[in-house]
């Protein structure tokens, strides 16, 4: 498997690193091949903005990217405030215990014959991810990843 480098010769379609989060978890941070995506991505939101990601002019079978991310609690609805320090400390400890460090290497889809515009990673339920280099907006019918923004996490994730 060949990892794509951020600084490979023969670049095409350089652009930003973006993400779309289809889960109820927050994405506290993420990177593609070690290059930061910059933003924290809330539940059911998009963001990113890390610069820059580009791919070689021609796609070849076996091309992969490594996505590293931290997920965590996506809501502060139960925030107890600061008045009761013990409640605040317990709340903080509970939230920190739910943070998870994750990493996956995924295949880069074939982009030959297409314009490329950086990379967008989609965070899906069950710690699955998909990536695309498409220049289409996710709202456009030509965008290659079709999953709805709000996806329910199954009670049991496949292994």
Backbone as a ProteinNet text record, in pm:
[ID]
protein_1_A
[PRIMARY]
XXXXXXXXXXXXXXXXXXXXXXXXXXXXXXXXXXXXXXXXXXXXXXXXXXXXXXXXXXXXXXXXXXXXXXXXXXXXXXXXXXXXXXXXXXXXXXXXXXXXXXXXXXXXXXXXXXXXXXXXXXXXXXXXXXXXXXXXXXXXXXXXXXXXXXXXXXXXXXX
[TERTIARY]
83.7	0	87.6	48.4	126	51.4	114.8	57.1	81.8	-15.4	4.4	78.9	168.8	244.3	184.2	195.5	149	238.5	361.7	456.9	508.4	422.3	465	483.8	576.8	585.1	464	446.6	334.7	201.1	176.8	53.5	-58.1	-178.7	-297.1	-403.8	-476.2	-591.8	-563.2	-463.2	-434.8	-551.4	-577.5	-686.8	-683.7	-790.5	-797.3	-841.8	-819.4	-864.6	-996.1	-1102.7	-1234.5	-1291.8	-1398.6	-1464	-1613	-1685.5	-1828.8	-1852.6	-1915.3	-1939.6	-2085.7	-2107.1	-2241.3	-2287.1	-2216.8	-2243.2	-2283.8	-2327.1	-2362.9	-2240.9	-2125.1	-2001.2	-1938.5	-1858.2	-1775.4	-1645.7	-1592.1	-1457.3	-1368.4	-1296	-1216.1	-1095.8	-1041.6	-931.3	-918.2	-862.4	-839.1	-725.2	-665.7	-558.3	-562.2	-507.8	-492.1	-342	-288.5	-143.8	-61.5	-110	-37.5	-63.4	-135.8	-166.2	-298.9	-296.7	-413	-529.8	-649.5	-772.9	-817.8	-747.4	-766.6	-888.2	-1009.4	-1132	-1170	-1248.7	-1327.5	-1459.2	-1509.1	-1631.8	-1739.5	-1844	-1953.4	-2037	-2127.6	-2217	-2297.2	-2305.8	-2386	-2347	-2217.2	-2167.3	-2051	-2011.8	-1894	-1794.9	-1673.6	-1570.8	-1436.5	-1334	-1198.3	-1129.5	-1045.4	-976.4	-826.1	-774.6	-630.3	-576.1	-458.8	-399	-266.5	-234.3	-296.8	-281.8	-370.1	-364.4	-373.2	-287.8	-294.5	-260.8	-300.7	-278.3	-192.3	-126.9	-52.1	-146.2	-89.4	-169.9	-254.9	-201	-274.6	-295.8	-420.9	-454.8	-403	-356.5	-312.4	-372.9	-404.1	-457.8	-363.6	-421.2	-342.1	-312.8	-352.9	-330.1	-419.2	-360.1	-432.6	-398.9	-481.9	-453.2	-478.2	-406.4	-426.3	-501.5	-610.9	-691.2	-678.7	-632.6	-624.7	-724.5	-798	-893.8	-922.5	-974	-1020.7	-1168.6	-1247.9	-1391.1	-1420.3	-1529.1	-1567.8	-1712.2	-1751.5	-1888.4	-1920.8	-2036.4	-2073.9	-2173.3	-2201	-2300	-2259.7	-2296.7	-2272.1	-2405.1	-2510.2	-2642.8	-2647.1	-2565.1	-2567.8	-2459.5	-2402.6	-2300	-2357.1	-2293.3	-2348.8	-2313.5	-2227.7	-2180.8	-2059	-2009.1	-1888.2	-1917.7	-2041.4	-2074.7	-2045.8	-2080.4	-2052.3	-1931.1	-1814.3	-1688.8	-1683.3	-1737.1	-1734.4	-1818.7	-1935.7	-2018.2	-1946.9	-1883.6	-1808.9	-1695.6	-1620.2	-1508.5	-1559.4	-1670.2	-1727.3	-1771.5	-1831.6	-1875.8	-1755.4	-1650.5	-1528.1	-1466.6	-1459.5	-1401.6	-1483.3	-1615.9	-1703.4	-1680.6	-1670.7	-1649.9	-1513.5	-1410.1	-1275.8	-1268.1	-1342.7	-1341.4	-1402.1	-1484.3	-1548.7	-1467.7	-1356.7	-1271.6	-1203.4	-1193.9	-1126.8	-1033.3	-915.3	-816.6	-831.6	-853.2	-879.2	-788.9	-766.4	-683.8	-726.7	-738.5	-770.2	-696	-655.8	-600.1	-707	-740.7	-847.6	-797.9	-859	-825.8	-875.4	-796.3	-836.4	-910.7	-1035	-1111.4	-1044.5	-1068.7	-1016.1	-1064.4	-970.5	-1006.1	-958.9	-907.7	-863.1	-978	-947.6	-1046.9	-1139.1	-1109.3	-1192.7	-1106.6	-1169.5	-1101.4	-1089.4	-979.1	-961.6	-944	-997	-996.4	-965.7	-842.8	-808.6	-869.4	-915	-974	-1081.4	-1187.1	-1292.7	-1307.2	-1301.7	-1323.1	-1463	-1534.8	-1667.6	-1655.3	-1691	-1691.9	-1831.5	-1836.9	-1962.8	-1978.8	-2100	-2118.8	-2026.3	-2005.3	-1921.6	-1775.5	-1732.2	-1592.7	-1549.3	-1643.3	-1612.3	-1584.8	-1507.2	-1479.1	-1477.1	-1506.4	-1491.7	-1421.5	-1346.1	-1279.4	-1308.2	-1300	-1315.3	-1228.6	-1186.8	-1113.8	-1202	-1330.1	-1424.4	-1432.8	-1450.7	-1472.3	-1619.9	-1707.5	-1850.6	-1887.5	-1987.2	-2042.5	-2118	-2116.8	-2194.9	-2344.5	-2391.9	-2533.9	-2562.9	-2458	-2474.9	-2498.2	-2585.8	-2616.2	-2492.7	-2391.2	-2270.1	-2170	-2194.7	-2101.9	-2101.6	-1984.3	-1977.3	-2021.9	-2021.9	-2061.6	-2205	-2293.4	-2437.4	-2501.2	-2427.1	-2485.9	-2551.7	-2666.5	-2731	-2646.1	-2661.9	-2583.1	-2611.1	-2737.3	-2774.1	-2791.6	-2694.1	-2701.1	-2710.4	-2795.5	-2810.1	-2699.6	-2645.7	-2546.5	-2622.2	-2588.5	-2656.9	-2625.1	-2712.3	-2689.6	-2561.9	-2535.3	-2413.8	-2348.4	-2223.5	-2151	-2090.8	-2092.3	-2027	-1877.5	-1818	-1673.3	-1597
-118.7	0	124.2	221.1	343.9	456.7	514.7	632.6	751.9	838.8	962.3	1058.6	1129	1228.9	1365.7	1451.2	1588.4	1661.2	1619.8	1692.1	1606	1533.3	1449	1532.7	1494.9	1562.4	1524	1593.5	1568.9	1583.5	1699.8	1722	1768.8	1734.4	1779.1	1815	1920.6	1953.6	1976.6	2056.2	2085.4	2160.8	2136.3	2204.2	2178.8	2218.9	2209.4	2070.7	2047.3	1925.9	1960.7	1891.2	1917.7	1790	1806.1	1689.9	1713.4	1603.7	1604.3	1496.1	1535	1444.4	1399.7	1271.8	1214.6	1153.3	1181.1	1114.3	1212.8	1156.7	1239.5	1274	1224.1	1255	1380.7	1448.6	1557.8	1497.8	1559.4	1525.3	1636.4	1605.7	1707.2	1752.7	1660.6	1693.6	1579	1612.2	1508.2	1551.1	1452.1	1480	1374.2	1412.9	1322.2	1311.9	1192.2	1170.6	1267.1	1297.2	1384.5	1532.6	1570.5	1711.3	1745.9	1845.2	1878.7	1931.7	1889.6	1942.8	2070.6	2117.7	2243.4	2242.7	2237.7	2258.3	2143.4	2179.3	2082.5	2072.4	1952	1932.2	1881.5	1958.3	1918	1807.8	1749.8	1647.1	1700.2	1618.9	1648.7	1781.8	1808.7	1933	1904.7	2007.7	2001.7	2107.8	2094.8	2192.8	2147.8	2198.2	2168.4	2297	2289.3	2407.6	2395.9	2279.1	2261.2	2268.9	2322.8	2338.1	2265.4	2207.5	2179.3	2031.1	1978.7	1837.8	1829	1749.3	1726.7	1581.5	1540.2	1402	1401	1289.3	1279.4	1295.4	1333.5	1356.3	1236.3	1118.2	998.1	909.7	867.3	771.6	634.2	557.2	419.9	330.8	207.7	114.9	103.4	91.5	76.6	207.3	320.9	449.2	457.8	498	508.7	639.7	674.6	784.6	734.5	792.9	759.8	874.8	841.6	940.5	911.5	1010.1	1002.1	1101.9	1061.8	1155	1121.2	1221.9	1204.2	1237.8	1145.1	1172.8	1190.1	1259.7	1283	1327.6	1362.9	1406.1	1525.4	1519.1	1623.1	1723.5	1720.4	1811.4	1850.3	1968.6	2011.9	2038	1970.7	1990.6	1964.3	1870.1	1837.4	1910.7	2017	2095.3	2148.8	2115.6	2155.4	2297.7	2363.9	2495.6	2480.7	2593.9	2593.7	2610.8	2641.4	2670.9	2552.5	2432.9	2312.4	2244.6	2270.5	2224.6	2073	2000.6	1853.8	1803	1861.5	1822.5	1854.8	1971.1	2008.9	1910.6	1875.8	1781.1	1644.1	1597.2	1468.2	1473.9	1584.8	1602.2	1600.1	1672.4	1676.2	1537	1466	1331.2	1237.4	1246.4	1162.4	1192.2	1320.4	1358	1314.2	1332.3	1289.9	1138.4	1064.5	918.1	870.8	953.3	914.1	953.1	1024.1	1057.7	931.9	922.8	807.2	853.4	794.9	820.7	709.9	749.8	652.1	677.5	571.5	582.7	475.2	513.7	417.2	455.1	354.2	372.5	326.7	416.4	385.5	408.5	336.5	351.4	485.3	545.3	668.8	629.2	675.4	637.3	687	614.2	648.9	788.5	876.5	1013.1	1043.2	942.3	964.9	1021.6	1121.4	1183.2	1281.1	1311.5	1403.4	1516.4	1629.6	1736.1	1692.2	1730.2	1700.4	1830.5	1832.6	1955.4	1922.2	1892.8	1857.8	1724.9	1715.2	1589.5	1620.4	1542.2	1551.3	1414	1409.8	1285.1	1290	1179.7	1165	1071.6	1122	1041.8	980.7	848.7	774.8	697.8	652.7	570.1	449.2	396.9	277.5	302.7	427.4	465.4	430.3	432.4	413.3	549.6	549.9	673.8	646.3	751	750.2	879.7	876.8	997.1	1018.3	1143.5	1178.3	1299	1307.3	1424.2	1507	1476.9	1540.9	1692.3	1763	1908.3	1943.5	1845.3	1872	1905.7	1987.4	2015.9	1892.5	1864.8	1750.8	1761.5	1880.3	1898.1	1866.6	1849	1822.9	1673.6	1640.8	1500.7	1423.3	1492	1425.3	1393.7	1442.9	1416.1	1265.5	1203.9	1057.6	991.8	1063.8	1004.1	1046.2	948.4	974.6	961.5	924.9	904.5	1033	1021.5	1140.6	1199.2	1327.6	1393.3	1332.4	1315	1259.6	1108.5	1036.3	890.6	839.3	741.7	680.9	577.9	577.3	476.2	348.5	235.6	110.8	72.2	-6.1	-49.9	-133.7	-211.6	-293.1	-268.7	-225.9	-200.5	-330.2	-348.7	-467.9	-461.2	-577.7	-581.1	-609.2
0	0	0	-75.4	-85.1	-14.4	86.7	150.9	61.3	50.5	-23.5	65.2	8.2	82.2	57.5	154.8	138.9	38.1	23.9	-60.9	-175.6	-243	-354.9	-480.4	-566.2	-695.7	-780.7	-891.7	-982	-911	-857.7	-782.8	-873.5	-833.5	-906.3	-805.7	-830.4	-748.7	-603.1	-570.8	-430.3	-370.3	-244.1	-176.5	-27.3	37.7	183.5	229.3	356.4	424	492.9	455.1	511.8	571	649.5	709.9	721.3	719	747.1	850.9	960.4	1072	1068.9	1045.1	1035.3	1167.4	1277.3	1405	1514	1627.1	1742.7	1829.4	1794.7	1866.8	1808.7	1887.5	1836.4	1783.5	1680.1	1632.7	1687.2	1794.3	1864.2	1783.1	1704.6	1612.9	1514.2	1397.3	1297.3	1206.8	1141.7	1045.9	936.3	821.8	708.1	682.1	691.4	673.6	758.5	878.7	970.7	951.5	847.3	820.8	888.8	975.8	1057.2	975.1	1014.2	956.9	1024.5	1123.2	1195.6	1288.1	1234	1311.3	1403.3	1505.5	1580.5	1504.2	1483.7	1406.9	1502.6	1519.6	1606.4	1544.9	1623.3	1569.6	1450.8	1347.8	1229.1	1164.5	1160	1101.6	1008.1	937.1	851.7	896.7	851	885.1	833.2	892.8	850.3	811.3	713.8	666.6	669.9	708.5	707.7	565.9	552.8	421.6	420.2	326	199.1	171.8	92.4	55.1	-96.1	-154.7	-298.6	-328	-443.7	-485.4	-611	-639.8	-765.1	-884.7	-998	-1118.7	-1155.3	-1141.1	-1178.1	-1056.4	-1040.3	-935.1	-974.7	-876.7	-899.6	-792.6	-827.5	-726.6	-607.6	-489.6	-368	-296.1	-353.3	-285.5	-161.7	-51.3	74.6	144.5	239.4	331.2	472	564.7	706.6	771.4	836.8	908.1	1057	1131.5	1277.3	1332.9	1436.9	1495.3	1639.7	1709	1845.7	1848.9	1899.3	1914.7	2063	2089.1	2227.7	2237	2355.7	2381.2	2292.9	2228.2	2134.1	2187.6	2316.8	2373.6	2515.1	2552.9	2691	2762	2717.5	2775.4	2925.3	2972.1	3115	3196.3	3139.3	3209.2	3341	3455	3583.5	3626.9	3550.9	3592.9	3683.2	3731.6	3814.2	3962.3	3998.9	4138.8	4230.3	4186.2	4264.6	4201.9	4258.4	4200.5	4186.5	4284.4	4276.9	4160.5	4138.7	4024.3	3893.5	3889.1	3768.5	3741.5	3846.4	3830.7	3783.9	3838.8	3798.2	3652	3611.2	3473	3377.5	3415.5	3334.2	3322.2	3433.3	3432.1	3343	3351.1	3268.3	3119.6	3084.3	2943.8	2893.1	2974.2	2932.2	2914.9	2996.1	2985.9	2854.2	2791.1	2665.8	2542.4	2559.8	2445.4	2394.3	2262.2	2202.4	2093	2090.8	1986	1882.5	1757.8	1652.9	1532.4	1457.2	1337.2	1238.9	1113.4	1008.3	882.2	809	676.1	577.9	485.4	389.6	247.3	156.1	15	-37.1	-120.7	-187.3	-314.5	-331.4	-451.1	-579.2	-685.6	-817.9	-857.5	-889.1	-930.8	-1073	-1144.2	-1282.5	-1366	-1446.6	-1532	-1461.2	-1336.3	-1257.8	-1204	-1178.1	-1105.5	-959.9	-895.6	-753.6	-677.1	-557.9	-476	-330.8	-300.7	-162.9	-125.8	-0.1	46.8	150	147.3	248.2	311.2	443.6	517.1	577.6	565.1	624.4	743.4	861.5	983.3	996.6	995.3	994.7	1125	1155.7	1276	1277.1	1395.3	1417.5	1379.9	1390.8	1363.2	1221.3	1129.8	989.2	926.5	820.8	748.1	598.8	523.9	378.3	341.5	232.7	184.9	37.3	-2.9	-143.3	-175.7	-300.3	-349.6	-442.7	-445.1	-536.1	-515.7	-624.6	-619.3	-605.8	-622	-611.1	-466.8	-449.1	-317.1	-269.2	-138.9	-88.3	-119.3	-149.3	-183.8	-330.2	-410.4	-552.8	-577	-669.6	-701	-748.6	-799.2	-847.7	-736.7	-616.1	-505.9	-479.5	-466.2	-461.5	-330.4	-220.1	-91.8	-63.6	-52.4	-48.3	90.1	193.2	325.1	375.6	444.6	500.5	612.7	637.6	742.4	879.5	912.8	1044.2	1031.3	1084.2	1081	1224.2	1245.1	1377.2	1398.9	1518.5	1556.3	1590.5	1527.3	1565.2	1709.6	1769	1907.8	1917.9	1814	1808.7	1672.7	1675.3	1551.4	1498.3	1365.6	1309.7	1336.1	1350	1376.2	1252
[MASK]
+++++++++++++++++++++++++++++++++++++++++++++++++++++++++++++++++++++++++++++++++++++++++++++++++++++++++++++++++++++++++++++++++++++++++++++++++++++++++++++++

